[in-house]
Amino acid sequence: MGYGEVITRSYDRQIDRARVEDLERRCEVGPAERVFLFTDTLGDPICRIRNSPMYKMLVAELDRELVGVIQGSIKQVTVQKPHEDLAKVGYVLGLRVAPLHRRKGIGSSLVCKLEEWFTSNDVDYAYMATEKDNEASVKLFVNKLGYVNFRTPAILVHPVNNRMFHTPSNVQIRKLRIEEAENLYYKFMASTEFFPYDIGNILRNKLSLGTWVAYPRGEIVGEFGSNGQIFPKSWAMVSVWNSGELFKLREGPLSGKMVRTLCQFVHNMASTKSKDCKVIVTEVGGSDALRLHIPHWKLLSCPEDLWCIKALKNEKKKTLRELTKIPPTIALFVDPREV
């Protein structure tokens, strides 16, 4: 039996929303050998990218049936020095193909169409994330589409329950003003891989619940880090996004304790102030030793996520080869808008 031509176009909420949600339900996502989490978009299939500076969703139709979807977002981030400071990157996510229509080139066609949109918006690199053992995804992006392995962060998941964590009495926790948090991120994380140029927009977004710092009680008098104030020997900072994503900053010999205390604080906050929050998700660099201090369940977590990247400009291909040879920095910034 022959098939018609696959048509790729932009997502139209009025005619596509229900069909995209149905396709998501039919596409099993996650490793079959362990427990995994499903994403309920609550009637908004584009919710994962809606808060990004630029975004697009494409759908593929075959004989009037919706058989594939893909999403993408664009932003400016820091890449490793010394070659350049900022780069425009496009993130590929949410690729789904109906089970009965796989191995027909629909997935690769959707990726190529999205890359065309990236190129038309002057994007330097496209990147995507998948589980390291997702053979189908790795074969498509690496073997067929020319992406290369880049980084292997860890995704740590901890369930929220009624059991409250005890936070040490000798640790002070204080909520920062947005301006304070923004200054600290620029001061300490601006050179971190994939640090977003618009960090202020993230912190001011309605989904951002706030930023907190932890440090030994009694070491700070007045505002944290203000007016040239000397920072404590050990401290940590955490920002919380209402999807549960955490990104964190830490310094000092007791930073592990500070990070663990902040994670416990966030759990307690989720348990008492958000009845709908079921898990806390943290994504950290694969070589970040502080992952040992972040509470998580191995059954729900992914110890090695895989980021793959591709240069979309000829002049960036040499830079990309050099970037992939450089050992990863300990810290890796994971944008909560893309989780």
N, C-alpha and C positions, 0 to 999 in steps of 0.2 A: 504493500500500500504506500502510495506516495504522500508527501507532505507539502503544504504550501510554503511560502516564504516567511521567514521569521522577521517580524517588524519590531524595531526598537524605538521607543519614544519616551518622552518625559512622563513622569507619574502625574496622573490627574486624580485628585482626591475623590471627586464626585463619582467617577466610574470605576476607580481602581481599589479604593480602600478595602472593601469587603473581600475582593479577590486576592489582594496581597495578604491579608490576614489569614485567609484560607490556605494560601500557598505556604505561609510560615508554619502553620500547624501541620502540614503534610511533609515538611522538611525536617527531619530529626537532626538536631544540632547537639553534638557532644559525644564523648566516648561511650560506647555501649557497655564497657566493662566496669563502669563505676557510676555513682550518682552524679547527676549534673543538673544545671539550672536552665529553665526556659525563661525567655524574655516575653512578658505580656506587654504589648504596646498600648493597651487600653484605648483602642480605637484610633491611634495616631501612628501609623507605620513609619512616619518620618521623624519620630521623636528623638532618635539617637543622634541625629545630625542637625536638628532644628536650631540649636544654640550656637552652632559654628558660624564663623564670619561669612563663609560662602558654602553652599551645599546644593546637592542635586540628587534626585532619585530617578532611575530609569527602569522601565519595565519592558519585557519581551513578550510578544504575542505570536501565536501560531494557530492559524485557522480560528481566530477570534477567542482562543483560550489563552489566558495569562500563564506563561510557562517559566518566567524568570524575572528576577528583580536584582537590583544592585544600588548601593548608595555611595556617595562620595562627599568629601568636604575639603576645603582649602584654607590654609592659614600660613603664617610666617613663623618659623621656629629657628632656634640656634642649632647649628651643626658644629661638629668638632673643629677646633682650630688646628693648625694655623691657616688653613686654606681660605675660609670664609666664616663670617659670623652669622649671617642670617640667610635662610633659604626659604623659598616658597614650596610647600609640600602639599600633595594631595593624598588623602587617606581613602583607601578602598575598603568598604565594609558591607556587610549584609548581603553578600552574593548568595542567591538561592535559585535553584533550578528544579522544576517539578520532577519527581522521581521517574516518571514514565518518559521523560524527554531528555534525560541525561545522555552524554556521549554523542551529542549532535552538534557540538560547537556553540551552543547557546551561551554557556558560561564565558568562554573566551571572547565571544562577540560582545557581550555586555561589558567586560573589562576594557576591551579596545575602544568601545564607544565612550566609556567614562574617561579613559586616557585622552581621547580627543578633546573632551571638555576641559580637562586639566591643561592640555597644551594651548588651547585657545585663551586660557587665563594665565599664561606665562609661568606655569608650574615647573620647578626645577626637578623635583623627584616625586615619584608616586611610591607609596608604601602600604603594606597590609599586615594584618596579624592573624595568626592561626595557631592551632595546637601543633606542637612539633610532630606528633604522630598521625596527623591528618594527611594521609598519603595522597588522597585525591586533590586536596587544595595545594599541597606542595608540588605535585606533578604539573598542575595547571599553571601556577604562577612562576615556579622556578624552571621547570623543564621546558615549558611551552612558551611562556610569555616573557622570559628574560629577566625575571626578578632574581635577586641574590640574597642569601641569608645575611641578616644584619645584626640583630640582637635577640637575646633569649630571656626576657623578664619572667618573673614568677607572679602568678595570680593567687593571692591568699584569701580564703573565704572563711568567715567565722559567723555562725548563726547567732541571732539575737534571741535571748530568752529572758525569763523573769529573774534569773539569778544575777544579782548586782555584784560587780567587782569592787573589791576594797582598794581604794587608791591611797598610796603612802602619805602619811600626814606630814612628812618632811619634804614633800614636793608641792610647789606652788603652781597652780594652773590659772591662767588669765586669758580672757578673750581679747583679741586685738581689734582695733578699728581697721576698716578696710585700707585706709591710707598707710597705716603701720605695716600691715601684712604685705601690701604691694611693695613698699620700700625694702622689706626684708627679703622678699623673693628676688627683686632685682639685685640686691646687694650680694646675696649668697648663692643664687641659682641661675643667674642670667647666662652663665657659660655651660650649664647642664645640657646634655643632648636633648633636643626636641622641646626645649623650654619655649613656650608660646609668647610671641611678641605682644599679644593682647592679654596678658595675665590680669590686667585691671578689669577687663570685661568679664573674665571668669569669676573673679572675686565679687563683682557687683551684680552678677546674674541672680535672678530671683530664686534659682535652685541652689545657690551657695548658702549653706547654713552658718558659715562663719569660720574664723581661724583662731586657734588657741596656741599658746606657748606653755611649756612646762620647764621649770628650773628649780634648783634647790631653794627651799624656803629661806628667806632672809638675805639672799645674795643680791637682790635688786630692790632699790628704793626709787619709787616714782615710775615713770613710763619705761617700758621695755625697749632698750636700744635707741632711746631718744637723745638728741643733742650731744652726740659723740660719746654717749655712755659706754663704758666697758661692759662687754657681754659676760655672763657667768661662764665658768669653765665647762659646764655641761648644761645643754639645753636642747629642746626639740620643739618643732612647730608642726601643727597639723591643720589642714583645711578640709572641710567636710562638704561633700556634694550630696544632695538629697537622694541620689540613686544608691548611696552607700559607698561611693568611691572615695578613697583617701589618698592624698599625696602629702609627703612629709619631708621635713628638713631637720637635720640634727647635727650637733657638734659636741665634742668633749668626751672624756673617758667614761662618763656615766650616761652617755646618750642613749644606750640601749634601755636603761631603766626609764629615762624620760619618754622614749617612744612607746614602751610598753604601758606606762602610766596613761599617756594620751589615748592609746587604743582602748584601754579599759574605761577611760572617761567617755569616749565616743560610744562605746557599747552601752554604758549606763544611760547616756543621753537618749540613745535610740530606744532603749527598753522603756523609759519612762515618758518620753515626749512624742513618740511616733508609734502608734499601734499597728501601722501597716508595714513597718520595717522588719524584715525577716533575716537579712544577712548583712554583714559589713564586708566589703570587698576592697582589698589593697593590692595594687600592682607595683612591684619594685624591681630594680635592676637585678639580673640574675646573680651577680657577684656581690650584691650588697649584704654584708654580714648582719645588718640589722634585721633582716627578714627572720632571723632566729628569735627576735624579741617581739614579733608581731603575732598575737594570738590567732590561730587558724585551725581548721580541721583539714587534715590531709585528704580525707575522702571527698571533700568538696573543692579542693584547691587544684591548681595546675602548676606544678613545679617548673615547667619549661614551656612558656608560650613562645611563639616564634614570630619575629618581625622580619619581613622581607622588603627590599627596596629596589627601585629601578630609576635610572637617570632618564629623563624625558628630553634632555637637550644634549647634543653631541659634545658640547664643551664641558658638560658635567660628568661625562662617562669616566674620564681619567680621575677626577676628584672622587667619584664613587668607588673606584677600585682602590684608591688610597685609604678612603674612610673604612672600608670593610677589612683592611689589613691592620688598622689601629686597634689595639686592645680596648674593649669597652670601658667607659668611665664607670665608677661605682654607682653613681646616681643616674637615673633615667626618668625624665619627666613624662608622666602619662596624663594626657588631657582628659579630665572627667567628662567633657562634652561628648567624647567618642566611645565611652564604655557601653 
